Amino acid sequence: MVPREWCVGRPRSGRSAVVFRGGPQMIRTANPALRGFENPQRWDDLASGDGRTLDAPARVMTINGTVTATAILVGLCISTAVVAWTPLSGMANNGNFGGLIGISIGAALVGLLVFLGMSFVHKLSPFLAPVYAILQGVYVSGFSIFIAARWLGPSESGAAVNPEATGMIFQAVLLTFGVLAGLLMAYATGLVRIGGMMAKIMMCALGAVLLYMLALIVGNGFFNLGLPNLYADSSPLGIGFSLLLVGLASLFLILDFQFIEAGAQQRLPKYMEWYAGAGLLVTLVWLYIEILRLLAKLRGGD
């Protein structure tokens, strides 16, 4: 997911791209040597296989390097989720949902702090990004178990985690990477770009979603206001809300692609590959969660 300091500019191709409002502009003014690079790497370079990455300096951000960092982070996240599944599902089957939720929320909060650390000190990204990916894996595993128990109900043997959950989770993973692959192909071929106005609309929509979530937590959790919870509503309105969130998360993937391409064009420092990879992981996890919630609503009842 893109941080707040990004804005939309116009590259030489005339298409919209995301650039830093502070970082790269400061680099361009303080270090003119970084402005002199020609033939910047683009996503379509990977599709054409022109080998342009061989000429890239060793200590600057490239698309290939970001892809490698992202693959490592995604692998760590998935591996951790698989390893954490057995103990966390055991807690759910024993009725210890308080512990399950506590571990999941704890991992998410610590992960948020780690990501904020990367945001403030980008040089720490190669060290903090793997830690963040592991914490995300714990959160994803716990959330998946909770969704399975909440929507699918117990199994015939009485276990809280229904065996059908494995199939639903696998479908959510496949759909998540399917959306990623489809959007990446469309972006590499120039079919999709996000301009300035669209980026602002997306940010406003994200802010509205976060405010709604905060209102649910505070209003229903502390003041018992009885606000409708569309996250847990399997009515047509709730399903439509989930579809909206899936679409919004998918659009943010395109912003991530634009940031990565802009970073490679502007020759950002090498450690920004890990920061960009962690940002892409944030969006992928968000997309997976919304797809899983949507599948659960379609398969289960309220």
C-alpha positions as CSV (number, residue, x, y, z in Angstrom):
1,M,0.0,0.0,0.0
2,V,1.3,3.4,-0.9
3,P,2.3,5.8,1.9
4,R,0.9,9.3,2.2
5,E,4.0,11.1,0.9
6,W,3.5,9.8,-2.7
7,C,1.9,11.9,-5.3
8,V,1.2,11.5,-9.0
9,G,3.4,13.0,-11.7
10,R,3.8,12.8,-15.4
11,P,6.7,10.7,-16.8
12,R,8.2,11.2,-20.2
13,S,5.7,8.7,-21.7
14,G,2.8,11.0,-20.8
15,R,1.2,8.4,-18.5
16,S,0.5,8.9,-14.9
17,A,3.1,7.6,-12.4
18,V,3.5,7.8,-8.7
19,V,6.6,9.7,-7.3
20,F,7.7,10.8,-3.9
21,R,6.7,14.2,-2.8
22,G,9.8,14.5,-0.7
23,G,12.4,11.8,-1.1
24,P,13.2,11.6,-4.8
25,Q,12.8,15.4,-5.3
26,M,15.3,16.0,-2.5
27,I,17.6,13.5,-4.2
28,R,17.3,15.2,-7.5
29,T,18.3,18.6,-6.0
30,A,20.9,17.5,-3.6
31,N,22.6,14.9,-5.8
32,P,22.5,15.9,-9.5
33,A,24.4,12.7,-10.4
34,L,21.2,10.8,-9.8
35,R,19.4,12.8,-12.5
36,G,21.7,11.8,-15.3
37,F,20.7,8.1,-15.8
38,E,19.1,7.3,-19.1
39,N,16.8,4.4,-20.2
40,P,15.2,3.8,-16.8
41,Q,13.9,0.3,-16.2
42,R,10.2,-0.3,-16.6
43,W,7.8,-3.1,-15.9
44,D,7.5,-3.9,-19.6
45,D,11.3,-4.5,-19.7
46,L,10.6,-7.6,-17.7
47,A,8.0,-8.7,-20.3
48,S,10.3,-8.0,-23.2
49,G,13.3,-9.5,-21.6
50,D,15.6,-6.9,-23.0
51,G,18.3,-7.4,-20.3
52,R,18.3,-3.7,-19.4
53,T,18.7,-4.6,-15.7
54,L,22.3,-5.8,-16.4
55,D,23.3,-2.2,-16.9
56,A,21.7,-0.9,-13.6
57,P,24.0,0.3,-10.9
58,A,24.6,-2.2,-8.1
59,R,23.3,0.0,-5.2
60,V,20.1,1.5,-6.6
61,M,16.6,0.2,-6.8
62,T,15.6,-1.9,-9.7
63,I,12.3,-3.6,-10.7
64,N,14.0,-7.0,-10.7
65,G,15.5,-6.4,-7.3
66,T,12.1,-5.4,-5.9
67,V,10.4,-8.5,-7.4
68,T,13.1,-10.6,-5.7
69,A,12.6,-8.8,-2.3
70,T,8.8,-9.1,-2.6
71,A,9.0,-12.8,-3.5
72,I,11.1,-13.4,-0.4
73,L,8.7,-11.5,1.8
74,V,5.7,-13.3,0.4
75,G,7.4,-16.6,0.9
76,L,8.2,-15.7,4.5
77,C,4.6,-14.7,5.1
78,I,3.1,-17.8,3.6
79,S,5.6,-20.1,5.4
80,T,4.9,-18.5,8.7
81,A,1.1,-18.8,8.2
82,V,1.5,-22.5,7.4
83,V,3.6,-23.2,10.5
84,A,1.3,-21.1,12.8
85,W,-1.8,-22.9,11.5
86,T,-1.4,-26.0,13.7
87,P,-1.0,-24.3,17.1
88,L,-3.5,-21.6,16.3
89,S,-6.2,-23.9,15.0
90,G,-5.6,-26.1,18.1
91,M,-6.4,-23.0,20.2
92,A,-9.6,-22.5,18.3
93,N,-10.6,-26.2,18.6
94,N,-10.1,-26.0,22.3
95,G,-12.4,-23.0,22.5
96,N,-9.6,-20.5,23.3
97,F,-10.8,-17.9,20.9
98,G,-9.6,-15.2,23.2
99,G,-6.0,-16.4,22.9
100,L,-6.4,-16.7,19.1
101,I,-7.7,-13.2,18.7
102,G,-5.1,-11.8,21.1
103,I,-2.2,-13.4,19.2
104,S,-3.6,-12.3,15.8
105,I,-4.2,-8.7,16.9
106,G,-0.9,-8.6,18.8
107,A,1.0,-9.7,15.6
108,A,-0.9,-7.1,13.6
109,L,-0.1,-4.3,16.0
110,V,3.6,-5.2,16.3
111,G,3.7,-5.5,12.5
112,L,2.3,-2.0,12.3
113,L,5.0,-0.7,14.5
114,V,7.6,-2.4,12.5
115,F,6.2,-1.0,9.2
116,L,6.2,2.5,10.8
117,G,9.8,2.0,11.7
118,M,10.6,1.3,8.0
119,S,8.5,4.3,7.0
120,F,10.5,6.6,9.2
121,V,13.9,5.0,8.7
122,H,14.0,3.5,5.2
123,K,17.5,2.2,5.6
124,L,16.2,-0.3,8.1
125,S,13.9,-1.9,5.5
126,P,16.2,-4.8,4.6
127,F,16.2,-5.9,8.2
128,L,12.7,-5.0,9.3
129,A,10.8,-6.1,6.2
130,P,11.4,-9.9,6.9
131,V,10.3,-9.4,10.5
132,Y,7.2,-7.6,9.2
133,A,6.5,-10.5,6.8
134,I,6.7,-13.1,9.6
135,L,4.3,-11.1,11.8
136,Q,1.9,-10.8,8.9
137,G,2.1,-14.5,8.5
138,V,0.9,-15.0,12.1
139,Y,-1.8,-12.5,11.6
140,V,-3.0,-14.0,8.3
141,S,-3.1,-17.5,9.9
142,G,-5.1,-16.4,12.9
143,F,-7.5,-14.3,10.9
144,S,-8.1,-17.2,8.5
145,I,-8.9,-19.6,11.3
146,F,-11.3,-17.0,12.9
147,I,-13.1,-16.4,9.6
148,A,-13.4,-20.2,9.1
149,A,-14.9,-20.7,12.5
150,R,-17.1,-17.7,12.3
151,W,-18.7,-18.3,8.9
152,L,-18.4,-22.1,8.3
153,G,-19.3,-23.2,11.8
154,P,-17.9,-26.3,13.5
155,S,-17.2,-29.6,11.8
156,E,-19.2,-32.8,12.3
157,S,-16.7,-33.9,14.9
158,G,-17.3,-30.7,16.8
159,A,-14.0,-29.1,16.0
160,A,-14.2,-25.3,15.6
161,V,-12.2,-25.2,12.4
162,N,-14.2,-26.8,9.6
163,P,-12.2,-28.9,7.2
164,E,-13.9,-26.9,4.4
165,A,-11.9,-24.0,5.5
166,T,-8.8,-25.3,3.9
167,G,-10.4,-25.3,0.5
168,M,-11.9,-21.8,0.9
169,I,-8.5,-20.5,2.1
170,F,-6.8,-22.1,-0.9
171,Q,-9.3,-20.5,-3.2
172,A,-8.7,-17.1,-1.6
173,V,-4.9,-17.5,-2.1
174,L,-5.4,-18.4,-5.7
175,L,-7.7,-15.5,-6.4
176,T,-5.3,-13.1,-4.7
177,F,-2.4,-14.1,-6.8
178,G,-4.6,-14.3,-9.8
179,V,-5.6,-10.7,-9.3
180,L,-2.0,-9.8,-8.8
181,A,-0.9,-11.5,-12.0
182,G,-3.7,-10.1,-14.1
183,L,-3.1,-6.5,-12.9
184,L,0.6,-6.8,-13.3
185,M,0.2,-8.0,-16.9
186,A,-2.3,-5.2,-17.6
187,Y,0.1,-2.7,-16.1
188,A,3.2,-4.0,-17.9
189,T,1.4,-3.7,-21.3
190,G,0.2,-0.2,-20.5
191,L,-3.5,-1.0,-20.2
192,V,-4.0,0.4,-16.7
193,R,-2.6,3.5,-15.0
194,I,-3.9,5.6,-12.2
195,G,-3.9,9.4,-12.6
196,G,-3.9,12.1,-10.0
197,M,-7.6,12.5,-9.6
198,M,-8.2,8.8,-9.3
199,A,-5.5,8.5,-6.7
200,K,-7.1,11.2,-4.6
201,I,-10.5,9.4,-4.9
202,M,-8.9,6.2,-3.7
203,M,-7.2,7.8,-0.8
204,C,-10.5,9.4,0.2
205,A,-12.3,6.0,-0.1
206,L,-9.6,4.4,2.1
207,G,-10.0,7.1,4.7
208,A,-13.7,6.5,4.7
209,V,-13.2,2.8,5.2
210,L,-10.8,3.4,8.1
211,L,-13.2,5.9,9.7
212,Y,-16.0,3.4,9.4
213,M,-13.9,0.7,11.0
214,L,-12.9,3.0,13.9
215,A,-16.5,4.0,14.4
216,L,-17.4,0.3,14.7
217,I,-14.7,-0.4,17.2
218,V,-15.4,2.7,19.4
219,G,-19.1,3.0,18.9
220,N,-20.1,-0.6,19.3
221,G,-17.2,-1.7,21.5
222,F,-17.4,1.0,24.1
223,F,-20.7,2.8,23.7
224,N,-23.0,0.0,22.4
225,L,-24.4,2.2,19.6
226,G,-25.5,-0.8,17.5
227,L,-23.9,0.4,14.3
228,P,-24.4,-2.0,11.3
229,N,-21.3,-4.1,10.8
230,L,-21.0,-4.6,7.1
231,Y,-17.8,-6.6,7.6
232,A,-19.8,-9.4,9.3
233,D,-23.1,-8.9,7.2
234,S,-23.8,-11.6,4.7
235,S,-26.8,-9.7,3.2
236,P,-26.6,-8.3,-0.3
237,L,-25.4,-5.0,1.2
238,G,-22.7,-6.7,3.1
239,I,-21.6,-8.7,0.1
240,G,-21.5,-5.5,-2.0
241,F,-19.4,-3.9,0.7
242,S,-16.9,-6.7,0.5
243,L,-16.8,-6.5,-3.3
244,L,-16.1,-2.8,-3.0
245,L,-13.2,-3.4,-0.6
246,V,-11.8,-6.1,-3.0
247,G,-11.9,-3.6,-5.8
248,L,-10.3,-0.9,-3.7
249,A,-7.5,-3.2,-2.6
250,S,-6.9,-4.2,-6.2
251,L,-6.6,-0.6,-7.3
252,F,-4.0,0.0,-4.6
253,L,-1.9,-2.8,-6.2
254,I,-1.6,-0.6,-9.3
255,L,-0.4,2.3,-7.2
256,D,2.2,0.0,-5.7
257,F,3.4,-0.9,-9.3
258,Q,3.6,2.8,-10.2
259,F,5.7,3.5,-7.1
260,I,8.1,0.6,-7.9
261,E,8.5,1.8,-11.5
262,A,9.0,5.4,-10.4
263,G,11.6,4.3,-7.8
264,A,13.5,2.3,-10.5
265,Q,13.4,5.3,-12.9
266,Q,14.7,7.7,-10.2
267,R,17.4,5.3,-9.0
268,L,16.3,5.3,-5.4
269,P,18.7,3.6,-2.9
270,K,18.9,-0.2,-3.0
271,Y,17.2,-0.6,0.4
272,M,14.0,0.9,-1.1
273,E,13.4,-2.4,-2.8
274,W,12.6,-4.0,0.6
275,Y,10.4,-1.0,1.6
276,A,8.5,-1.3,-1.7
277,G,8.2,-5.0,-1.3
278,A,6.8,-4.6,2.2
279,G,4.3,-2.1,0.9
280,L,3.2,-4.5,-1.8
281,L,2.8,-7.2,0.9
282,V,0.5,-4.9,2.9
283,T,-1.8,-4.6,-0.1
284,L,-1.6,-8.3,-0.9
285,V,-2.6,-9.3,2.6
286,W,-5.4,-6.8,2.6
287,L,-6.7,-8.1,-0.7
288,Y,-6.5,-11.7,0.6
289,I,-8.4,-10.8,3.7
290,E,-11.2,-9.2,1.8
291,I,-11.4,-12.0,-0.8
292,L,-11.5,-14.6,2.1
293,R,-14.2,-12.6,3.8
294,L,-16.2,-12.4,0.6
295,L,-15.9,-16.1,0.0
296,A,-17.0,-16.8,3.6
297,K,-20.1,-14.6,3.2
298,L,-21.0,-16.4,0.0
299,R,-20.6,-19.8,1.5
300,G,-21.7,-19.3,5.0
301,G,-24.6,-17.6,6.8
302,D,-24.8,-14.7,9.2
